[in-house]
Amino acid sequence: MMKRWHLARRLLPLLAGMALLLSACGREDLSTLNPQGPVAEAQFGLMKLSILIMVLVVIVVFALAFYVIVKFRRRPNDKIPVQVEGNHKLEIIWTVVPIVLLLILAVPTVKHVFGLAKDYTKDPDAVQVIVTAHQYWWEFEYPQYGIKTSQELMIPTGKTVSVQAKSADVIHSFWIPALAGKIDTNPGANVNTMFFSADHDGVYLGKCAELCGPSHALMDFKVKSVNEGAFDRWVAAMKEPGKLPADPAIAEVFEKQCLTCHAVGDKGLQLYPNLTGIGDKETIAGILVNTDDPQYKNEGTTHDNLKRWIEDPQAVKPGNSMPKVDLTPEQIEGIAKYLSEYKLNVEQ
């Protein structure tokens, strides 16, 4: 017994340290334990209820086990204790109690399962978004407004966003931890639907939650919630004619090498990510974080991140669809400068 107590005393500081470390892992833009919208709030409520019931069961079971171990521990001249087999009162108790606990959990679960399955795809007041997952980027189409964007889903704060999710290749999973639960995106005609909204302006991190290839862990995106005025200005700016580089030589290269796959405004093709307003975005390729104060290897200025991506996309995201384009250092510099300065400036 003493050896076990000494072992427990050694493990307690370790367990306490792990609990303290893990308690610092939550982020407002990423944690399901810090919901930022009504859908996430409802799901968090179910999590708390189920955890509460489980904790209650564990406490009662351990308390009974401890009581039995102490009261009925072996003593000299012990006799066989009174047996409870066939005790109808105890059998009723340990049958009814789990049923009651399951009913307490089942009623709100069923209510929320059907409530969160509500279809908003025909609701004219909801923002309709068609989400298409690609290896390894996200495409967002707004059929109401006739625009497409990528890697950054712009939404108006407080308004319901109706999502129709599908995949262009393999199975992915669309997940915004702080705003809503995950939903699979499947290839073919199988389209899954969900809805969510954000309570506050802010940027929320989204992820692919289904193993989909070598760069699965790098398949991030952002949800940017802004006031309705900024959202309307963004929609109008996305519809404006595209602006090409001021330098004719860079403009010619950009048209020949980039606009055959990408688009800016009304120019080019939208086979791959739309580059309109890319200078405003939080990240390049969903994983290179734009900041003027880089501290980690995946951080840099927008200009530097664009150069890094254009120079060798496979080094940033192995297995993605963008090849290494045959460009001179001067051409890469010119295109990176042009794109980093391509901003919509819709937030006032």
VOBA-1610 file (N, C-alpha, C; in pm, whole numbers, padded with zeros to 5 digits, always signed):
BEGIN
Met+00083-00121+00000Met+00000+00000+00000Met+00087+00126+00000Met+00196+00126+00080Met+00283+00242+00089Met+00351+00270-00046Lys+00390+00160-00117Lys+00454+00178-00248Lys+00358+00245-00346Arg+00231+00203-00340Arg+00132+00263-00430Arg+00113+00412-00397Trp+00113+00444-00267Trp+00095+00584-00227Trp+00211+00670-00276His+00334+00618-00264His+00451+00692-00312His+00444+00712-00464Leu+00396+00609-00536Leu+00382+00621-00681Leu+00279+00728-00716Ala+00167+00729-00642Ala+00063+00829-00667Ala+00116+00969-00639Arg+00195+00985-00533Arg+00251+01117-00501Arg+00345+01166-00611Arg+00417+01075-00675Arg+00506+01114-00784Arg+00428+01151-00910Leu+00317+01082-00932Leu+00239+01107-01053Leu+00155+01234-01044Leu+00114+01271-00923Leu+00025+01388-00908Leu+00085+01516-00965Pro+00211+01552-00936Pro+00267+01674-00996Pro+00270+01667-01149Leu+00300+01547-01204Leu+00303+01531-01349Leu+00165+01554-01409Leu+00063+01494-01346Leu-00074+01511-01395Leu-00120+01655-01382Ala-00083+01719-01272Ala-00119+01860-01252Ala-00053+01947-01357Gly+00074+01920-01388Gly+00145+01995-01492Gly+00082+01976-01629Met+00041+01853-01661Met-00023+01826-01789Met-00157+01901-01798Ala-00233+01901-01689Ala-00362+01972-01688Ala-00342+02121-01711Leu-00238+02179-01646Leu-00208+02321-01662Leu-00165+02351-01806Leu-00082+02263-01863Leu-00035+02282-02000Leu-00150+02276-02099Leu-00236+02174-02084Leu-00348+02156-02177Leu-00451+02267-02163Ser-00462+02325-02045Ser-00560+02432-02026Ser-00524+02556-02105Ala-00398+02567-02150Ala-00354+02683-02228Ala-00364+02658-02378Cys-00419+02542-02419Cys-00423+02508-02561Cys-00542+02567-02634Gly-00639+02622-02563Gly-00758+02674-02628Gly-00733+02811-02690Arg-00796+02835-02805Arg-00789+02965-02872Arg-00931+03007-02904Glu-00956+03136-02894Glu-01092+03186-02919Glu-01138+03154-03060Asp-01045+03156-03156Asp-01084+03133-03295Asp-01082+02987-03335Leu-01048+02898-03241Leu-01029+02758-03279Leu-01093+02658-03183Ser-01127+02700-03063Ser-01169+02605-02960Ser-01319+02580-02960Thr-01358+02453-02956Thr-01499+02417-02940Thr-01546+02450-02798Leu-01452+02469-02705Leu-01487+02500-02567Leu-01508+02650-02545Asn-01493+02728-02651Asn-01517+02872-02643Asn-01604+02913-02762Pro-01731+02869-02763Pro-01818+02891-02879Pro-01842+03038-02908Gln-01848+03072-03038Gln-01864+03211-03080Gln-01990+03231-03166Gly-02082+03135-03161Gly-02205+03146-03238Gly-02312+03054-03181Pro-02440+03073-03219Pro-02549+02995-03161Pro-02540+02845-03187Val-02495+02805-03305Val-02481+02662-03335Val-02375+02600-03244Ala-02262+02667-03233Ala-02155+02617-03145Ala-02200+02618-02999Glu-02280+02717-02960Glu-02331+02723-02822Glu-02419+02601-02792Ala-02507+02566-02886Ala-02596+02451-02867Ala-02515+02322-02855Gln-02415+02306-02941Gln-02332+02186-02937Gln-02248+02181-02810Phe-02201+02297-02764Phe-02123+02302-02640Phe-02211+02266-02521Gly-02338+02309-02524Gly-02431+02273-02417Gly-02449+02122-02405Leu-02458+02053-02520Leu-02469+01907-02518Leu-02341+01843-02464Met-02226+01900-02500Met-02100+01848-02448Met-02095+01860-02296Lys-02135+01976-02244Lys-02131+01997-02098Lys-02227+01902-02027Leu-02347+01882-02085Leu-02445+01793-02023Leu-02393+01649-02019Ser-02340+01601-02130Ser-02290+01463-02135Ser-02171+01444-02041Ile-02081+01544-02036Ile-01966+01535-01946Ile-02011+01535-01801Leu-02112+01619-01769Leu-02164+01624-01633Leu-02221+01490-01590Ile-02297+01427-01679Ile-02356+01296-01647Ile-02246+01192-01629Met-02146+01195-01716Met-02036+01097-01705Met-01958+01117-01576Val-01931+01242-01540Val-01859+01271-01415Val-01939+01223-01295Leu-02071+01247-01298Leu-02157+01202-01189Leu-02151+01051-01173Val-02159+00979-01285Val-02154+00832-01282Val-02019+00785-01228Val-01910+00848-01274Val-01777+00808-01229Val-01761+00831-01079Ile-01809+00946-01029Ile-01797+00976-00886Ile-01875+00875-00802Val-01998+00845-00843Val-02080+00749-00768Val-02018+00611-00771Val-01974+00566-00887Val-01915+00431-00899Val-01787+00420-00816Phe-01701+00522-00823Phe-01576+00517-00746Phe-01604+00526-00596Ala-01703+00607-00558Ala-01739+00617-00416Ala-01789+00483-00363Leu-01876+00418-00440Leu-01926+00286-00399Leu-01814+00183-00395Ala-01726+00188-00494Ala-01614+00093-00495Ala-01524+00114-00375Phe-01494+00239-00341Phe-01410+00270-00226Phe-01477+00222-00096Tyr-01608+00248-00088Tyr-01683+00206+00031Tyr-01678+00054+00048Val-01699-00018-00061Val-01698-00166-00056Val-01559-00217-00019Ile-01455-00156-00080Ile-01318-00200-00051Ile-01284-00184+00097Val-01327-00070+00156Val-01296-00045+00297Val-01382-00129+00390Lys-01513-00129+00366Lys-01605-00197+00459Lys-01590-00349+00457Phe-01564-00402+00337Phe-01560-00548+00325Phe-01419-00601+00301Arg-01319-00525+00349Arg-01183-00576+00336Arg-01165-00701+00422Arg-01072-00783+00384Arg-01054-00911+00452Arg-01004-00890+00595Arg-01070-00962+00691Arg-01032-00959+00832Arg-01018-01102+00884Pro-00948-01119+00997Pro-00938-01255+01054Pro-01077-01308+01087Asn-01095-01437+01066Asn-01221-01507+01098Asn-01341-01450+01021Asp-01316-01400+00899Asp-01426-01349+00817Asp-01524-01458+00780Lys-01651-01421+00773Lys-01755-01510+00721Lys-01803-01453+00588Ile-01866-01535+00508Ile-01921-01489+00380Ile-02031-01388+00409Pro-02020-01266+00352Pro-02122-01163+00379Pro-02257-01199+00317Val-02357-01125+00360Val-02492-01146+00306Val-02491-01116+00157Gln-02545-01203+00075Gln-02548-01188-00069Gln-02671-01107-00113Val-02651-01026-00218Val-02761-00941-00265Val-02821-00993-00395Glu-02775-01109-00440Glu-02832-01165-00563Glu-02982-01187-00546Gly-03057-01139-00644Gly-03202-01154-00638Gly-03272-01046-00558Asn-03196-00944-00514Asn-03257-00833-00439Asn-03327-00741-00539His-03460-00750-00543His-03537-00677-00645His-03523-00526-00631Lys-03513-00478-00507Lys-03501-00333-00487Lys-03372-00280-00550Leu-03258-00348-00525Leu-03131-00304-00584Leu-03133-00318-00736Glu-03191-00426-00787Glu-03195-00446-00932Glu-03276-00337-01001Ile-03386-00296-00936Ile-03467-00187-00992Ile-03388-00057-00992Ile-03314-00030-00883Ile-03236+00094-00872Ile-03131+00101-00981Trp-03049-00005-00996Trp-02941+00002-01094Trp-02988-00020-01238Thr-03115-00044-01257Thr-03172-00046-01392Thr-03238+00089-01425Val-03310+00143-01327Val-03384+00267-01351Val-03290+00388-01361Val-03190+00394-01274Val-03101+00511-01272Val-03033+00534-01408Pro-02972+00431-01472Pro-02913+00455-01605Pro-03016+00499-01709Ile-03138+00443-01700Ile-03242+00482-01795Ile-03276+00630-01778Val-03287+00676-01654Val-03318+00817-01627Val-03206+00907-01681Leu-03080+00867-01656Leu-02967+00946-01706Leu-02966+00952-01858Leu-02996+00840-01923Leu-03000+00838-02069Leu-03113+00927-02123Leu-03226+00927-02054Leu-03338+01013-02097Leu-03301+01161-02082Ile-03233+01194-01972Ile-03189+01333-01951Ile-03098+01378-02064Leu-03012+01287-02113Leu-02922+01319-02223Leu-02992+01313-02358Ala-03086+01218-02372Ala-03149+01195-02503Ala-03242+01308-02545Val-03319+01363-02451Val-03419+01464-02488Val-03354+01587-02553Pro-03257+01654-02488Pro-03194+01770-02555Pro-03113+01730-02678Thr-03055+01608-02677Thr-02978+01563-02794Thr-03067+01553-02917Val-03181+01486-02903Val-03274+01472-03014Val-03326+01608-03060Lys-03356+01695-02963Lys-03404+01829-02995Lys-03303+01905-03080His-03175+01903-03039His-03073+01978-03112His-03035+01911-03244Val-03037+01778-03247Val-03005+01708-03373Val-03102+01750-03483Phe-03231+01754-03451Phe-03329+01795-03551Phe-03325+01946-03574Gly-03299+02022-03468Gly-03292+02168-03482Gly-03175+02211-03569Leu-03059+02147-03552Leu-02941+02184-03629Leu-02941+02123-03769Ala-03041+02038-03797Ala-03054+01981-03932Ala-03148+02064-04019Lys-03193+02177-03968Lys-03285+02262-04044Lys-03219+02307-04175Asp-03298+02305-04281Asp-03248+02338-04414Asp-03273+02486-04445Tyr-03164+02561-04461Tyr-03175+02703-04494Tyr-03139+02731-04640Thr-03126+02626-04722Thr-03080+02646-04859Thr-03180+02722-04945Lys-03307+02728-04902Lys-03409+02803-04978Lys-03446+02934-04907Asp-03380+02964-04799Asp-03413+03083-04721Asp-03350+03207-04786Pro-03432+03301-04835Pro-03376+03420-04901Pro-03301+03512-04806Asp-03327+03500-04675Asp-03260+03586-04578Asp-03124+03533-04534Ala-03095+03407-04568Ala-02966+03347-04532Ala-02864+03372-04643Val-02738+03381-04605Val-02630+03392-04703Val-02599+03251-04754Gln-02619+03228-04881Gln-02597+03096-04940Gln-02452+03082-04984Val-02389+02974-04941Val-02249+02949-04979Val-02235+02804-05024Ile-02178+02785-05141Ile-02144+02651-05188Ile-01997+02629-05161Val-01968+02535-05072Val-01829+02505-05034Val-01781+02385-05114Thr-01672+02403-05188Thr-01612+02293-05262Thr-01470+02272-05211Ala-01445+02150-05163Ala-01311+02117-05111Ala-01225+02061-05223His-01101+02106-05229His-01002+02058-05325His-00878+02015-05247Gln-00796+01933-05308Gln-00665+01906-05248Gln-00569+02020-05286Tyr-00528+02112-05200Tyr-00562+02123-05058Tyr-00603+02266-05033Trp-00720+02304-05086Trp-00769+02440-05070Trp-00922+02437-05074Trp-00981+02549-05032Trp-01126+02559-05021Trp-01179+02667-05114Glu-01284+02633-05187Glu-01349+02728-05276Glu-01485+02765-05218Phe-01515+02894-05215Phe-01643+02943-05162Phe-01716+03022-05271Glu-01833+02971-05309Glu-01914+03036-05411Glu-02039+03095-05346Tyr-02070+03218-05380Tyr-02190+03286-05332Tyr-02288+03300-05449Pro-02378+03201-05469Pro-02465+03204-05586Pro-02559+03325-05589Gln-02596+03379-05473Gln-02683+03497-05469Gln-02616+03619-05531Tyr-02482+03623-05521Tyr-02410+03742-05564Tyr-02325+03718-05688Gly-02318+03593-05732Gly-02242+03562-05852Gly-02092+03579-05837Ile-02039+03547-05719Ile-01894+03560-05697Ile-01837+03433-05635Lys-01708+03415-05656Lys-01634+03303-05597Lys-01508+03359-05530Thr-01471+03296-05421Thr-01345+03329-05357Thr-01285+03200-05301Ser-01174+03211-05232Ser-01110+03091-05179Ser-01036+03121-05051Gln-01021+03020-04970Gln-00938+03022-04849Gln-00987+03117-04740Glu-01074+03211-04773Glu-01124+03303-04672Glu-01273+03326-04697Leu-01355+03271-04608Leu-01501+03281-04620Leu-01548+03407-04549Met-01596+03502-04625Met-01644+03629-04570Met-01792+03616-04538Ile-01832+03652-04414Ile-01973+03642-04374Ile-02013+03767-04297Pro-02143+03803-04301Pro-02190+03914-04218Pro-02222+03866-04076Thr-02176+03938-03977Thr-02197+03900-03837Thr-02346+03895-03804Gly-02386+03789-03733Gly-02523+03776-03687Gly-02620+03720-03788Lys-02576+03698-03912Lys-02665+03648-04015Lys-02640+03499-04039Thr-02749+03425-04065Thr-02736+03281-04089Thr-02665+03255-04221Val-02567+03166-04217Val-02493+03126-04336Val-02533+02981-04367Ser-02592+02959-04484Ser-02633+02826-04527Ser-02525+02767-04616Val-02475+02649-04579Val-02363+02587-04650Val-02410+02462-04723Gln-02373+02452-04850Gln-02387+02329-04927Gln-02246+02280-04958Ala-02209+02167-04901Ala-02069+02124-04906Ala-02051+02003-04997Lys-01948+02009-05080Lys-01915+01898-05171Lys-01763+01897-05193Ser-01716+01795-05264Ser-01572+01783-05290Ser-01547+01767-05439Ala-01434+01821-05484Ala-01395+01807-05624Ala-01305+01686-05647Asp-01262+01620-05536Asp-01174+01504-05553Asp-01204+01397-05448Val-01132+01396-05338Val-01151+01294-05235Val-01241+01348-05124Ile-01268+01266-05024Ile-01351+01309-04911Ile-01270+01403-04820His-01328+01517-04791His-01272+01612-04694His-01377+01634-04586Ser-01345+01718-04489Ser-01442+01751-04384Ser-01429+01899-04348Phe-01540+01970-04359Phe-01546+02115-04337Phe-01575+02141-04190Trp-01485+02214-04122Trp-01500+02231-03977Trp-01450+02369-03934Ile-01538+02441-03863Ile-01502+02569-03801Ile-01527+02551-03651Pro-01428+02507-03573Pro-01451+02467-03434Pro-01525+02569-03348Ala-01494+02698-03363Ala-01555+02799-03277Ala-01697+02836-03319Leu-01740+02793-03440Leu-01870+02834-03491Leu-01967+02719-03515Ala-01917+02600-03548Ala-02008+02489-03579Ala-01932+02358-03585Gly-02007+02249-03581Gly-01948+02116-03594Gly-01907+02087-03736Lys-01844+01972-03756Lys-01788+01939-03887Lys-01891+01869-03975Ile-01868+01876-04106Ile-01954+01807-04202Ile-01866+01758-04317Asp-01892+01635-04364Asp-01812+01578-04471Asp-01844+01644-04605Thr-01741+01659-04688Thr-01761+01700-04827Thr-01725+01579-04913Asn-01822+01531-04989Asn-01806+01408-05065Asn-01799+01436-05215Pro-01726+01353-05290Pro-01724+01369-05436Pro-01856+01324-05497Gly-01880+01363-05621Gly-02002+01322-05689Gly-02119+01413-05654Ala-02239+01356-05661Ala-02360+01435-05643Ala-02404+01446-05498Asn-02329+01385-05407Asn-02367+01386-05265Asn-02330+01521-05203Val-02431+01603-05175Val-02409+01736-05117Val-02466+01739-04976Asn-02384+01773-04879Asn-02429+01786-04740Asn-02455+01932-04708Thr-02551+01954-04618Thr-02587+02092-04582Thr-02569+02115-04433Met-02546+02240-04397Met-02538+02281-04258Met-02559+02432-04254Phe-02569+02488-04135Phe-02578+02633-04120Phe-02506+02676-03994Phe-02468+02803-03989Phe-02404+02858-03871Phe-02411+03010-03880Ser-02370+03075-03775Ser-02355+03221-03775Ser-02256+03259-03666Ala-02205+03380-03675Ala-02109+03429-03575Ala-02172+03542-03495Asp-02150+03542-03365Asp-02205+03646-03277Asp-02126+03776-03283His-01997+03765-03314His-01909+03882-03307His-01823+03893-03432Asp-01784+04015-03465Asp-01686+04034-03572Asp-01556+03965-03531Gly-01488+03909-03628Gly-01361+03844-03596Gly-01321+03746-03704Val-01204+03686-03686Val-01152+03586-03778Val-01145+03453-03705Tyr-01206+03350-03765Tyr-01214+03218-03703Tyr-01145+03116-03793Leu-01067+03030-03731Leu-00990+02933-03807Leu-01076+02812-03843Gly-01068+02770-03968Gly-01135+02648-04014Gly-01033+02546-04059Lys-01071+02419-04054Lys-00976+02313-04088Lys-01046+02202-04164Cys-00966+02122-04234Cys-01015+01996-04288Cys-00998+01891-04180Ala-01107+01820-04148Ala-01104+01723-04038Ala-01109+01579-04089Glu-01072+01558-04215Glu-01071+01423-04273Glu-00938+01404-04344Leu-00866+01297-04308Leu-00736+01271-04371Leu-00755+01259-04522Cys-00689+01348-04598Cys-00716+01356-04742Cys-00591+01354-04827Gly-00474+01335-04767Gly-00351+01331-04845Gly-00236+01390-04766Pro-00119+01401-04829Pro+00001+01443-04757Pro-00005+01582-04696Ser-00086+01672-04752Ser-00096+01808-04697Ser-00227+01831-04625His-00288+01725-04576His-00414+01738-04502His-00402+01837-04387Ala-00294+01827-04310Ala-00276+01914-04193Ala-00258+02060-04231Leu-00228+02087-04359Leu-00206+02225-04405Leu-00328+02282-04476Met-00439+02209-04473Met-00559+02251-04546Met-00647+02338-04456Asp-00595+02453-04419Asp-00667+02546-04332Asp-00740+02652-04415Phe-00836+02716-04351Phe-00901+02832-04413Phe-00945+02925-04301Lys-00991+03043-04337Lys-01037+03141-04238Lys-01183+03178-04267Val-01257+03203-04159Val-01391+03261-04170Val-01381+03402-04112Lys-01410+03500-04194Lys-01398+03639-04152Lys-01537+03698-04137Ser-01575+03728-04014Ser-01708+03783-03985Ser-01697+03934-03970Val-01772+04006-04053Val-01766+04153-04053Val-01907+04209-04045Asn-01918+04338-04018Asn-02051+04399-04013Asn-02113+04398-04154Glu-02244+04414-04159Glu-02315+04398-04286Glu-02272+04501-04391Gly-02238+04621-04347Gly-02192+04723-04441Gly-02062+04682-04508Ala-01967+04629-04429Ala-01839+04584-04484Ala-01859+04465-04577Phe-01953+04377-04540Phe-01981+04261-04627Phe-02036+04308-04762Asp-02129+04403-04761Asp-02186+04454-04887Asp-02079+04521-04972Arg-01987+04595-04908Arg-01879+04659-04982Arg-01785+04554-05042Trp-01763+04446-04968Trp-01678+04338-05018Trp-01740+04274-05142Val-01871+04248-05136Val-01940+04189-05251Val-01927+04280-05373Ala-01949+04411-05353Ala-01939+04507-05464Ala-01796+04512-05519Ala-01697+04508-05430Ala-01557+04515-05473Ala-01517+04390-05550Met-01569+04274-05509Met-01538+04149-05579Met-01593+04150-05722Lys-01699+04226-05745Lys-01762+04231-05877Lys-01699+04334-05970Glu-01613+04420-05917Glu-01552+04524-05999Glu-01454+04462-06100Pro-01430+04531-06211Pro-01334+04481-06310Pro-01196+04460-06248Gly-01130+04354-06291Gly-00998+04323-06238Gly-00893+04423-06282Lys-00794+04443-06195Lys-00683+04536-06227Lys-00557+04455-06253Leu-00493+04481-06365Leu-00369+04412-06400Leu-00248+04492-06352Pro-00131+04431-06347Pro-00010+04504-06305Pro+00013+04627-06392Ala+00065+04733-06330Ala+00093+04857-06403Ala+00208+04839-06502Asp+00304+04753-06467Asp+00417+04725-06556Asp+00369+04636-06671Pro+00375+04681-06797Pro+00325+04602-06911Pro+00391+04464-06922Ala+00520+04457-06893Ala+00590+04328-06903Ala+00537+04229-06799Ile+00520+04276-06677Ile+00465+04189-06571Ile+00321+04154-06601Ala+00246+04250-06654Ala+00106+04224-06688Ala+00095+04114-06793Glu+00184+04118-06893Glu+00182+04016-06999Glu+00213+03878-06943Val+00315+03870-06857Val+00350+03742-06795Val+00237+03692-06707Phe+00179+03783-06631Phe+00070+03746-06540Phe-00049+03690-06619Glu-00082+03754-06731Glu-00194+03706-06812Glu-00166+03567-06869Lys-00043+03547-06918Lys-00009+03420-06983Lys+00012+03306-06883Gln+00073+03337-06769Gln+00112+03232-06675Gln+00012+03210-06562Cys-00064+03314-06526Cys-00150+03304-06408Cys-00300+03301-06441Leu-00341+03386-06534Leu-00485+03399-06561Leu-00541+03283-06643Thr-00457+03188-06683Thr-00508+03068-06748Thr-00570+02972-06646Cys-00540+02994-06519Cys-00597+02910-06411Cys-00672+02993-06308His-00623+03115-06281His-00678+03199-06176His-00755+03316-06237Ala-00816+03396-06148Ala-00890+03514-06193Ala-00862+03631-06100Val-00871+03751-06157Val-00877+03875-06078Val-00995+03955-06134Gly-01095+03976-06050Gly-01215+04045-06098Gly-01280+03968-06211Asp-01302+04035-06325Asp-01366+03971-06440Asp-01264+03913-06538Lys-01138+03912-06503Lys-01033+03864-06594Lys-00983+03726-06551Gly-00956+03643-06652Gly-00901+03511-06624Gly-01006+03406-06601Leu-00961+03289-06557Leu-01048+03174-06531Leu-01049+03145-06381Gln-01159+03088-06334Gln-01170+03056-06191Gln-01161+02906-06169Leu-01065+02844-06237Leu-01045+02700-06217Leu-00979+02673-06082Tyr-00895+02766-06039Tyr-00823+02756-05913Tyr-00846+02884-05835Pro-00789+02902-05716Pro-00826+03014-05629Pro-00833+03150-05698Asn-00942+03221-05672Asn-00959+03358-05721Asn-00863+03448-05644Leu-00785+03527-05717Leu-00681+03609-05655Leu-00727+03751-05624Thr-00854+03782-05650Thr-00904+03917-05625Thr-00892+03953-05477Gly-00827+04063-05448Gly-00814+04109-05310Gly-00725+04023-05223Ile-00633+03949-05284Ile-00549+03857-05205Ile-00461+03934-05107Gly-00432+04060-05136Gly-00349+04140-05045Gly-00414+04167-04912Asp-00547+04153-04903Asp-00620+04174-04778Asp-00625+04050-04690Lys-00591+03934-04745Lys-00620+03808-04676Lys-00523+03782-04562Glu-00570+03701-04469Glu-00492+03670-04349Glu-00376+03576-04381Thr-00392+03493-04485Thr-00290+03393-04517Thr-00272+03383-04667Ile-00162+03322-04707Ile-00139+03281-04845Ile-00142+03128-04846Ala-00221+03072-04937Ala-00236+02926-04948Ala-00295+02865-04822Gly-00358+02948-04739Gly-00424+02899-04621Gly-00333+02866-04504Ile-00201+02867-04527Ile-00109+02822-04422Ile+00004+02920-04395Leu+00041+03005-04492Leu+00145+03106-04471Leu+00080+03232-04414Val+00105+03259-04288Val+00036+03368-04217Val+00100+03502-04251Asn+00016+03596-04293Asn+00065+03730-04329Asn+00078+03818-04205Thr+00198+03862-04177Thr+00223+03950-04064Thr+00350+04030-04089Asp+00354+04150-04036Asp+00475+04234-04046Asp+00575+04203-03936Asp+00535+04113-03845Asp+00625+04075-03735Asp+00635+03922-03728Pro+00698+03860-03829Pro+00705+03714-03832Pro+00790+03656-03719Gln+00739+03548-03659Gln+00811+03482-03550Gln+00829+03333-03576Tyr+00749+03278-03664Tyr+00756+03135-03694Tyr+00783+03114-03843Lys+00820+02992-03879Lys+00862+02967-04017Lys+00748+02978-04117Asn+00622+02967-04071Asn+00509+02981-04163Asn+00454+03125-04163Glu+00530+03220-04112Glu+00487+03360-04108Glu+00580+03447-04192Gly+00523+03555-04243Gly+00601+03651-04320Gly+00510+03762-04370Thr+00566+03863-04433Thr+00483+03965-04493Thr+00405+03905-04610Thr+00297+03969-04650Thr+00218+03920-04763Thr+00306+03906-04886His+00391+04005-04909His+00481+04003-05025His+00575+03883-05018Asp+00638+03863-04903Asp+00733+03752-04889Asp+00664+03616-04900Asn+00544+03605-04843Asn+00471+03478-04851Asn+00430+03447-04994Leu+00391+03549-05069Leu+00356+03527-05209Leu+00478+03483-05289Lys+00591+03545-05266Lys+00714+03504-05335Lys+00748+03358-05302Arg+00738+03326-05175Arg+00771+03189-05131Arg+00678+03088-05198Trp+00550+03124-05209Trp+00453+03033-05270Trp+00476+03018-05419Ile+00496+03130-05489Ile+00512+03126-05635Ile+00642+03053-05672Glu+00747+03074-05595Glu+00877+03011-05625Glu+00869+02860-05619Asp+00802+02805-05519Asp+00796+02658-05507Asp+00674+02617-05426Pro+00557+02604-05489Pro+00434+02567-05417Pro+00444+02431-05348Gln+00517+02337-05409Gln+00525+02203-05352Gln+00605+02200-05222Ala+00697+02294-05205Ala+00774+02301-05081Ala+00686+02349-04966Val+00583+02430-04998Val+00492+02480-04895Val+00383+02379-04865Lys+00322+02323-04971Lys+00210+02229-04958Lys+00233+02110-05049Pro+00303+02008-05003Pro+00333+01893-05088Pro+00206+01827-05142Gly+00207+01799-05272Gly+00095+01727-05333Gly-00016+01816-05385Asn-00002+01950-05371Asn-00108+02037-05422Asn-00101+02045-05575Ser-00206+02104-05635Ser-00220+02101-05781Ser-00138+02206-05855Met-00079+02301-05784Met-00007+02408-05853Met+00137+02366-05882Pro+00177+02366-06010Pro+00316+02330-06042Pro+00410+02446-06019Lys+00537+02418-06025Lys+00638+02523-06017Lys+00642+02593-06153Val+00607+02722-06155Val+00595+02797-06281Val+00732+02850-06322Asp+00757+02844-06453Asp+00886+02889-06507Asp+00887+03042-06517Leu+00936+03106-06412Leu+00942+03252-06405Leu+01081+03296-06360Thr+01123+03410-06405Thr+01252+03466-06359Thr+01233+03528-06222Pro+01340+03548-06146Pro+01328+03614-06016Pro+01263+03751-06026Glu+01293+03825-06134Glu+01233+03957-06152Glu+01082+03947-06174Gln+01039+03846-06251Gln+00897+03827-06276Gln+00824+03785-06148Ile+00886+03696-06070Ile+00826+03655-05942Ile+00812+03775-05849Glu+00917+03857-05844Glu+00914+03977-05760Glu+00802+04071-05805Gly+00789+04091-05935Gly+00686+04182-05987Gly+00545+04131-05959Ile+00522+04001-05979Ile+00389+03944-05954Ile+00356+03947-05805Ala+00454+03915-05720Ala+00432+03916-05575Ala+00400+04057-05527Lys+00470+04156-05581Lys+00445+04296-05542Lys+00304+04338-05586Tyr+00267+04304-05708Tyr+00134+04340-05761Tyr+00023+04276-05676Leu+00035+04146-05647Leu-00070+04077-05572Leu-00077+04124-05427Ser+00038+04150-05367Ser+00038+04194-05226Ser-00027+04331-05211Glu-00025+04409-05319Glu-00087+04542-05316Glu-00231+04541-05367Tyr-00278+04423-05411Tyr-00415+04412-05463Tyr-00511+04396-05344Lys-00559+04508-05294Lys-00645+04508-05175Lys-00780+04569-05208Leu-00882+04524-05138Leu-01016+04574-05160Leu-01054+04682-05057Asn-00992+04677-04939Asn-01012+04781-04836Asn-01160+04807-04811Val-01232+04702-04772Val-01377+04716-04753Val-01414+04748-04610Glu-01323+04726-04515Glu-01354+04752-04374Glu-01318+04898-04340Gln-01418+04972-04296Gln-01396+05114-04266Gln-01425+05143-04118
//
